[in-house]
Amino acid sequence: MKYAIIQLAGKQLRVSEGEHITVTRLEDKEGDELKISDVLLTVDGESIKIGAPLVEKAVVTLKVITHDKGEKIRVAKYKAKSRYRRVKGFRASETTLEVVKIA
């Protein structure tokens, strides 16, 4: 099984080819391709390469599929005996990416 651990948008993600991942919103347009060189580890069958801190010449190619909003989160405030109640909602902006190639 071929996979890699990359660093993207301040988070570390385990990705494999053909996989769809969801991250916080990126500024790239739909259909654009990203080349990520911040690769921390690559595994190709029995071959394992660990970076110190990055694996040299390793590149992961990602394609932007869609920009969406995530699931709604409800935030509630409540104070007992004073009839105070407030409810707010929040939906984070997300980007869905497809892993095209690990090289």
C-alpha positions in Angstrom: 0.0 0.0 0.0 1.4 3.4 -1.0 0.7 6.4 1.3 2.3 9.5 2.6 2.0 11.9 5.6 1.9 15.5 4.5 1.7 18.9 6.2 -1.1 21.1 4.9 -2.8 24.1 6.4 -1.1 23.6 9.7 -2.2 20.0 10.1 -0.6 16.6 9.3 -2.6 14.3 7.1 -2.2 10.6 6.0 -3.0 10.4 2.3 -3.0 7.7 -0.3 -3.6 7.9 -4.1 -7.2 8.3 -5.2 -8.4 9.3 -1.8 -10.6 12.4 -1.1 -9.7 14.5 1.9 -11.4 17.5 3.5 -9.4 20.4 4.9 -10.0 23.9 6.1 -10.7 26.3 3.2 -7.9 26.9 0.7 -7.7 29.9 -1.6 -7.2 27.9 -4.8 -9.9 27.6 -7.4 -11.9 24.4 -8.2 -10.0 22.3 -10.7 -6.5 23.6 -9.7 -3.7 21.3 -8.9 -1.5 21.7 -5.8 2.0 20.3 -5.5 2.8 19.7 -1.8 6.5 19.3 -1.0 6.0 19.3 2.8 6.1 15.4 2.9 7.1 14.0 6.3 6.9 10.3 5.5 6.4 8.0 2.4 5.6 4.3 2.3 5.6 2.3 -0.9 5.1 -1.4 0.0 8.3 -2.4 2.0 10.1 0.9 1.3 9.7 3.5 4.1 11.3 6.9 3.9 11.2 9.1 7.0 12.1 12.8 6.6 14.3 14.8 8.9 12.1 16.9 9.0 11.1 16.5 5.3 11.6 13.7 2.7 13.8 15.1 -0.1 12.4 15.1 -3.7 9.0 13.8 -2.5 6.0 15.6 -3.9 2.3 14.9 -3.4 -0.1 16.3 -6.1 -3.6 17.3 -5.0 -6.6 18.5 -7.1 -9.2 20.8 -5.7 -12.7 19.3 -6.1 -15.1 21.6 -4.3 -15.4 24.3 -1.8 -18.3 23.7 0.7 -19.5 24.5 4.2 -19.2 21.9 6.9 -21.8 20.6 9.3 -23.6 23.1 11.5 -22.4 23.4 15.1 -24.8 24.9 17.6 -23.4 27.1 20.4 -25.8 27.7 23.3 -25.6 30.1 26.3 -27.8 29.6 29.3 -28.1 31.2 32.7 -30.3 29.5 35.3 -33.2 31.4 36.9 -32.9 34.5 34.8 -34.6 33.5 31.5 -31.4 34.1 29.5 -30.9 31.8 26.5 -29.0 32.4 23.3 -28.3 30.0 20.5 -25.9 30.6 17.6 -24.9 28.4 14.7 -21.6 28.1 12.9 -20.6 26.3 9.6 -16.8 26.1 8.9 -15.7 26.6 5.2 -14.0 23.4 3.9 -12.2 22.3 0.7 -12.4 18.8 -0.7 -9.2 17.6 -2.3 -8.4 14.5 -4.4 -4.9 12.9 -4.1 -3.7 12.5 -7.7 -0.1 11.2 -7.3 2.5 10.5 -4.7 6.0 10.8 -6.2 
